[in-house]
């Protein structure tokens, strides 16, 4: 999806487009896509940067489309059929994330200051960080 930001998190994303009035919106209507946790997924850094630097305003995305998405921390098993025989496997080009930058690290001092101001700069007792 073009609106999605590139990210890596501990959960898997499952996206299922059911139907769309625009045939080319999704090449797998009635199917599903799965992005495993702890791996970068989403659009290229250029798309992410363009989206984060544009003016924030309400917008309609994929009008005429019915889809759902959920996240799970469970590890999912993809069937042999889906991986090898369906002919629908889409693999990202890993080089699309070569210029990915750690955005959070640019704001580390601000985050530490906010946590200290809220008296949250140290983990609660018994918490493992």
N, CA, C and O of each residue as an XYZ file, in Angstrom:
516
protein
N       0.832     -1.180      0.000
C       0.000      0.000      0.000
C       0.877      1.243      0.000
O       1.852      1.303      0.748
N       0.561      2.208     -0.798
C       1.382      3.400     -0.897
C       1.298      4.282      0.341
O       2.231      5.041      0.602
N       0.213      4.211      1.115
C       0.031      5.084      2.264
C       0.781      4.576      3.489
O       0.978      5.329      4.442
N       1.189      3.356      3.481
C       1.829      2.742      4.639
C       3.271      3.216      4.769
O       3.976      3.356      3.770
N       3.701      3.459      5.987
C       5.087      3.867      6.215
C       5.960      2.637      6.384
O       5.503      1.600      6.865
N       7.199      2.757      5.991
C       8.148      1.688      6.210
C       8.395      1.574      7.699
O       8.661      2.570      8.372
N       8.308      0.373      8.207
C       8.512      0.182      9.631
C       8.943     -1.249      9.910
O       8.810     -2.131      9.061
N       9.449     -1.458     11.088
C       9.813     -2.786     11.555
C       9.330     -2.863     12.987
O       9.719     -2.042     13.818
N       8.498     -3.828     13.284
C       7.974     -3.962     14.632
C       7.880     -5.441     14.995
O       8.086     -6.295     14.133
N       7.574     -5.762     16.250
C       7.578     -7.168     16.661
C       6.342     -7.952     16.250
O       6.247     -9.144     16.546
N       5.402     -7.321     15.583
C       4.183     -8.033     15.213
C       4.102     -8.230     13.708
O       4.721     -7.501     12.934
N       3.334     -9.219     13.318
C       3.089     -9.466     11.903
C       1.845     -8.722     11.450
O       0.870     -8.638     12.197
N       1.863     -8.183     10.243
C       0.723     -7.479      9.664
C       0.053     -8.386      8.641
O       0.715     -8.940      7.763
N      -1.252     -8.532      8.756
C      -2.025     -9.295      7.781
C      -3.003     -8.324      7.131
O      -3.823     -7.716      7.819
N      -2.924     -8.175      5.825
C      -3.773     -7.249      5.086
C      -4.576     -8.041      4.072
O      -4.015     -8.823      3.304
N      -5.888     -7.843      4.065
C      -6.774     -8.620      3.191
C      -7.707     -7.699      2.412
O      -8.715     -7.256      2.964
N      -7.409     -7.396      1.156
C      -8.336     -6.612      0.337
C      -9.444     -7.532     -0.200
O      -9.163     -8.498     -0.909
N     -10.688     -7.228      0.139
C     -11.797     -8.075     -0.289
C     -12.285     -7.701     -1.678
O     -12.537     -8.574     -2.508
N     -12.420     -6.406     -1.933
C     -12.851     -5.977     -3.260
C     -12.451     -4.524     -3.482
O     -12.205     -3.776     -2.535
N     -12.394     -4.147     -4.745
C     -12.064     -2.773     -5.085
C     -12.687     -2.444     -6.425
O     -12.698     -3.272     -7.336
N     -13.209     -1.222     -6.543
C     -13.775     -0.809     -7.822
C     -12.671     -0.511     -8.829
O     -12.917     -0.496    -10.035
N     -11.462     -0.275     -8.343
C     -10.320     -0.050     -9.218
C      -9.546     -1.362     -9.307
O      -8.914     -1.780     -8.337
N      -9.595     -1.998    -10.445
C      -8.994     -3.326    -10.619
C      -7.518     -3.366    -10.246
O      -7.038     -4.357     -9.695
N      -6.802     -2.292    -10.547
C      -5.361     -2.307    -10.316
C      -4.970     -1.932     -8.878
O      -3.786     -1.944     -8.541
N      -5.953     -1.600     -8.030
C      -5.611     -1.193     -6.663
C      -4.815     -2.263     -5.933
O      -3.816     -1.968     -5.279
N      -5.258     -3.487     -6.048
C      -4.577     -4.586     -5.370
C      -4.518     -5.765     -6.337
O      -5.522     -6.124     -6.952
N      -3.363     -6.350     -6.464
C      -3.226     -7.462     -7.392
C      -3.698     -8.767     -6.784
O      -3.649     -9.805     -7.444
N      -4.154     -8.741     -5.539
C      -4.525     -9.978     -4.879
C      -5.873     -9.875     -4.169
O      -6.002    -10.327     -3.032
N      -6.878     -9.289     -4.820
C      -8.199     -9.182     -4.218
C      -8.698    -10.560     -3.818
O      -8.573    -11.527     -4.570
N      -9.266    -10.632     -2.620
C      -9.762    -11.907     -2.121
C      -8.675    -12.741     -1.480
O      -8.941    -13.846     -1.006
N      -7.456    -12.234     -1.458
C      -6.333    -12.948     -0.856
C      -5.859    -12.223      0.383
O      -6.630    -11.522      1.038
N      -4.611    -12.391      0.698
C      -4.053    -11.731      1.875
C      -2.558    -11.521      1.680
O      -1.898    -12.254      0.943
N      -2.049    -10.517      2.350
C      -0.604    -10.342      2.388
C      -0.184    -10.425      3.846
O      -0.921    -10.021      4.746
N       0.998    -10.950      4.061
C       1.520    -11.118      5.416
C       2.929    -10.577      5.460
O       3.783    -10.959      4.660
N       3.161     -9.688      6.399
C       4.503     -9.149      6.622
C       4.912     -9.601      8.017
O       4.274     -9.225      9.000
N       5.954    -10.392      8.112
C       6.360    -10.946      9.391
C       6.951     -9.880     10.316
O       7.469     -8.863      9.854
N       6.868    -10.120     11.595
C       7.401     -9.188     12.573
C       8.922     -9.171     12.570
O       9.566    -10.102     12.086
N       9.477     -8.116     13.108
C      10.924     -7.901     13.239
C      11.634     -7.761     11.895
O      12.860     -7.857     11.837
N      10.901     -7.539     10.834
C      11.499     -7.345      9.512
C      10.939     -6.052      8.928
O       9.753     -5.767      9.090
N      11.768     -5.270      8.255
C      11.241     -4.049      7.637
C      10.163     -4.394      6.622
O      10.296     -5.347      5.854
N       9.114     -3.620      6.630
C       8.075     -3.780      5.618
C       7.376     -2.443      5.429
O       7.416     -1.574      6.299
N       6.747     -2.300      4.297
C       6.115     -1.040      3.931
C       6.698     -0.543      2.626
O       7.321     -1.294      1.875
N       6.489      0.713      2.377
C       6.957      1.303      1.126
C       8.418      1.724      1.251
O       9.017      1.605      2.319
N       8.973      2.207      0.175
C      10.367      2.651      0.176
C      10.531      3.878      1.076
O       9.552      4.531      1.437
N      11.764      4.176      1.428
C      12.033      5.355      2.266
C      11.578      6.630      1.566
O      11.073      7.542      2.220
N      11.747      6.708      0.256
C      11.324      7.904     -0.481
C       9.827      8.152     -0.304
O       9.408      9.291     -0.094
N       9.012      7.084     -0.389
C       7.565      7.212     -0.200
C       7.249      7.628      1.228
O       6.389      8.479      1.452
N       7.939      7.032      2.194
C       7.757      7.379      3.599
C       8.069      8.857      3.832
O       7.296      9.573      4.469
N       9.210      9.301      3.310
C       9.638     10.684      3.490
C       8.633     11.655      2.878
O       8.299     12.675      3.482
N       8.151     11.335      1.674
C       7.167     12.186      1.009
C       5.899     12.299      1.864
O       5.333     13.383      2.004
N       5.462     11.177      2.430
C       4.246     11.179      3.242
C       4.425     11.933      4.550
O       3.502     12.618      4.991
N       5.581     11.824      5.177
C       5.782     12.475      6.469
C       6.085     13.956      6.340
O       5.969     14.691      7.320
N       6.464     14.405      5.173
C       6.758     15.820      4.981
C       5.615     16.587      4.337
O       5.698     17.807      4.193
N       4.563     15.904      3.951
C       3.426     16.593      3.335
C       2.531     17.180      4.426
O       2.618     16.783      5.588
N       1.676     18.122      4.046
C       0.755     18.727      5.002
C      -0.227     17.686      5.510
O      -0.734     16.865      4.746
N      -0.490     17.731      6.823
C      -1.467     16.825      7.397
C      -2.859     17.351      7.106
O      -3.198     18.478      7.469
N      -3.646     16.546      6.460
C      -5.016     16.920      6.130
C      -5.814     15.640      5.914
O      -5.261     14.622      5.498
N      -7.100     15.692      6.193
C      -7.922     14.503      5.920
C      -7.853     14.147      4.443
O      -7.812     15.026      3.582
N      -7.841     12.870      4.164
C      -7.823     12.421      2.769
C      -8.510     11.071      2.656
O      -8.519     10.285      3.604
N      -9.068     10.817      1.525
C      -9.679      9.515      1.263
C      -8.625      8.618      0.632
O      -7.876      9.035     -0.251
N      -8.586      7.399      1.095
C      -7.596      6.446      0.611
C      -8.333      5.224      0.076
O      -9.177      4.654      0.767
N      -8.027      4.833     -1.116
C      -8.624      3.644     -1.741
C     -10.148      3.640     -1.649
O     -10.752      2.663     -1.209
N     -10.757      4.745     -2.071
C     -12.216      4.831     -2.058
C     -12.797      3.724     -2.935
O     -12.260      3.425     -4.002
N     -13.879      3.124     -2.489
C     -14.501      2.033     -3.226
C     -13.857      0.685     -2.952
O     -14.083     -0.281     -3.680
N     -13.067      0.627     -1.917
C     -12.355     -0.600     -1.564
C     -12.842     -1.098     -0.208
O     -13.079     -0.313      0.710
N     -12.984     -2.405     -0.100
C     -13.295     -3.026      1.183
C     -12.111     -3.909      1.538
O     -11.737     -4.805      0.780
N     -11.525     -3.645      2.699
C     -10.355     -4.400      3.128
C     -10.309     -4.409      4.648
O     -10.962     -3.599      5.306
N      -9.543     -5.317      5.187
C      -9.282     -5.279      6.623
C      -7.827     -5.628      6.868
O      -7.169     -6.270      6.049
N      -7.342     -5.185      8.028
C      -5.958     -5.429      8.394
C      -5.915     -5.692      9.884
O      -6.629     -5.054     10.658
N      -5.087     -6.622     10.279
C      -4.872     -6.822     11.704
C      -3.428     -7.204     11.939
O      -2.703     -7.594     11.024
N      -3.034     -7.081     13.194
C      -1.669     -7.409     13.592
C      -1.722     -8.522     14.619
O      -2.665     -8.615     15.404
N      -0.707     -9.359     14.606
C      -0.627    -10.430     15.582
C       0.809    -10.597     16.047
O       1.754    -10.452     15.272
N       0.951    -10.903     17.322
C       2.287    -11.195     17.845
C       2.604    -12.676     17.691
O       3.716    -13.110     17.990
N       1.638    -13.445     17.229
C       1.842    -14.882     17.015
C       2.635    -15.099     15.728
O       2.455    -14.377     14.747
N       3.498    -16.082     15.745
C       4.227    -16.433     14.526
C       3.305    -17.287     13.659
O       2.763    -18.292     14.120
N       3.135    -16.895     12.435
C       2.255    -17.621     11.525
C       3.065    -18.510     10.594
O       4.203    -18.198     10.243
N       2.470    -19.600     10.210
C       3.102    -20.503      9.251
C       2.410    -20.323      7.902
O       1.187    -20.416      7.805
N       3.180    -20.073      6.895
C       2.652    -19.940      5.547
C       2.716    -21.323      4.901
O       3.729    -22.015      4.998
N       1.643    -21.712      4.251
C       1.591    -23.055      3.680
C       2.572    -23.224      2.522
O       2.981    -22.249      1.891
N       2.932    -24.447      2.261
C       3.799    -24.774      1.129
C       3.148    -24.314     -0.177
O       3.831    -23.812     -1.070
N       1.837    -24.484     -0.284
C       1.129    -24.055     -1.485
C       1.308    -22.546     -1.702
O       1.634    -22.110     -2.806
N       1.092    -21.752     -0.641
C       1.211    -20.291     -0.768
C       2.630    -19.878     -1.147
O       2.820    -18.973     -1.959
N       3.613    -20.532     -0.566
C       5.004    -20.155     -0.808
C       5.547    -20.617     -2.153
O       6.348    -19.917     -2.773
N       5.116    -21.794     -2.608
C       5.789    -22.393     -3.763
C       4.911    -22.701     -4.969
O       5.426    -22.795     -6.083
N       3.613    -22.862     -4.786
C       2.801    -23.333     -5.906
C       1.673    -22.404     -6.337
O       1.082    -22.610     -7.397
N       1.362    -21.388     -5.542
C       0.224    -20.526     -5.873
C       0.534    -19.566     -7.014
O      -0.377    -19.120     -7.712
N       1.803    -19.246     -7.209
C       2.168    -18.279     -8.240
C       1.862    -16.845     -7.832
O       1.945    -15.940     -8.663
N       1.513    -16.621     -6.578
C       1.137    -15.290     -6.109
C       2.128    -14.691     -5.126
O       1.874    -13.615     -4.585
N       3.248    -15.354     -4.879
C       4.216    -14.853     -3.915
C       4.857    -13.571     -4.439
O       5.379    -13.527     -5.553
N       4.804    -12.539     -3.616
C       5.416    -11.263     -3.970
C       6.555    -11.014     -2.994
O       6.336    -10.955     -1.784
N       7.742    -10.870     -3.498
C       8.885    -10.589     -2.641
C       9.357     -9.172     -2.894
O       9.506     -8.742     -4.038
N       9.589     -8.454     -1.803
C      10.124     -7.094     -1.920
C      11.590     -7.160     -2.323
O      12.297     -8.119     -2.012
N      12.024     -6.131     -3.013
C      13.440     -5.994     -3.322
C      14.108     -5.406     -2.085
O      13.857     -4.245     -1.763
N      14.948     -6.160     -1.380
C      15.549     -5.663     -0.130
C      16.267     -4.322     -0.262
O      16.348     -3.572      0.711
N      16.783     -4.011     -1.439
C      17.511     -2.752     -1.625
C      16.601     -1.527     -1.480
O      17.092     -0.408     -1.326
N      15.279     -1.731     -1.527
C      14.376     -0.590     -1.398
C      14.473      0.056     -0.017
O      14.024      1.187      0.170
N      15.053     -0.649      0.945
C      15.194     -0.102      2.297
C      16.641      0.281      2.618
O      16.941      0.597      3.769
N      17.538      0.263      1.644
C      18.941      0.594      1.899
C      19.132      1.994      2.467
O      20.049      2.214      3.260
N      18.285      2.944      2.078
C      18.454      4.314      2.564
C      17.545      4.631      3.756
O      17.375      5.799      4.106
N      16.969      3.618      4.373
C      16.114      3.805      5.542
C      16.916      4.439      6.678
O      18.013      3.987      7.005
N      16.362      5.474      7.265
C      17.037      6.189      8.347
C      16.279      5.968      9.651
O      15.053      5.857      9.641
N      16.984      5.903     10.756
C      16.379      5.732     12.078
C      15.812      7.077     12.534
O      16.526      7.866     13.153
N      14.566      7.342     12.245
C      13.944      8.625     12.571
C      13.870      8.873     14.073
O      14.065     10.003     14.520
N      13.593      7.843     14.851
C      13.437      7.991     16.291
C      14.711      8.515     16.939
O      14.646      9.343     17.847
N      15.857      8.048     16.487
C      17.125      8.417     17.108
C      17.418      9.911     16.979
O      18.153     10.465     17.795
N      16.861     10.559     15.980
C      17.056     12.000     15.811
C      16.363     12.792     16.918
O      16.674     13.966     17.122
N      15.435     12.170     17.628
C      14.643     12.843     18.659
C      14.904     12.275     20.054
O      14.116     12.505     20.971
N      15.989     11.546     20.220
C      16.264     10.869     21.476
C      16.371     11.836     22.656
O      15.848     11.548     23.733
N      17.033     12.966     22.473
C      17.144     13.942     23.563
C      15.774     14.489     23.960
O      15.495     14.668     25.146
N      14.914     14.757     22.966
C      13.558     15.237     23.252
C      12.762     14.185     24.018
O      12.046     14.511     24.965
N      12.886     12.937     23.613
C      12.161     11.845     24.266
C      12.623     11.699     25.708
O      11.800     11.568     26.614
N      13.926     11.722     25.926
C      14.465     11.621     27.292
C      13.970     12.774     28.157
O      13.618     12.562     29.317
N      13.937     13.982     27.619
C      13.457     15.141     28.373
C      11.973     14.995     28.724
O      11.565     15.291     29.847
N      11.175     14.540     27.766
C       9.735     14.340     28.020
C       9.520     13.274     29.087
O       8.676     13.437     29.968
N      10.279     12.184     29.013
C      10.156     11.119     30.008
C      10.564     11.614     31.390
O       9.908     11.306     32.385
N      11.649     12.381     31.446
C      12.101     12.922     32.733
C      11.065     13.885     33.305
O      10.792     13.852     34.505
N      10.486     14.740     32.465
C       9.473     15.700     32.917
C       8.244     14.992     33.468
O       7.584     15.505     34.372
N       7.935     13.821     32.931
C       6.779     13.044     33.396
C       7.176     12.045     34.473
O       6.372     11.199     34.863
N       8.414     12.138     34.957
C       8.965     11.232     35.964
C       8.889      9.768     35.488
O       8.606      8.862     36.272
N       9.143      9.564     34.209
C       9.120      8.226     33.631
C      10.468      7.841     33.045
O      10.547      6.947     32.202
N      11.517      8.502     33.478
C      12.826      8.267     32.869
C      13.457      6.958     33.302
O      14.410      6.499     32.673
N      12.941      6.338     34.380
C      13.481      5.058     34.828
C      12.368      4.017     34.763
O      11.213      4.330     35.050
N      12.705      2.778     34.389
C      11.672      1.743     34.341
C      11.114      1.441     35.742
O      11.815      1.598     36.741
N       9.879      1.019     35.801
C       9.259      0.625     37.067
C      10.005     -0.568     37.629
O      10.592     -1.341     36.873
N       9.992     -0.731     38.944
C      10.712     -1.853     39.536
C      10.126     -3.168     39.023
O       8.913     -3.316     38.874
N      10.994     -4.081     38.766
C      10.575     -5.382     38.247
C      10.445     -5.415     36.739
O      10.248     -6.484     36.162
N      10.552     -4.247     36.076
C      10.464     -4.181     34.621
C      11.841     -4.429     34.032
O      12.834     -3.871     34.498
N      11.896     -5.252     33.024
C      13.173     -5.543     32.361
C      13.275     -4.747     31.088
O      12.463     -4.922     30.179
N      14.261     -3.870     31.007
C      14.539     -3.107     29.761
C      15.950     -3.344     29.358
O      16.401     -2.806     28.347
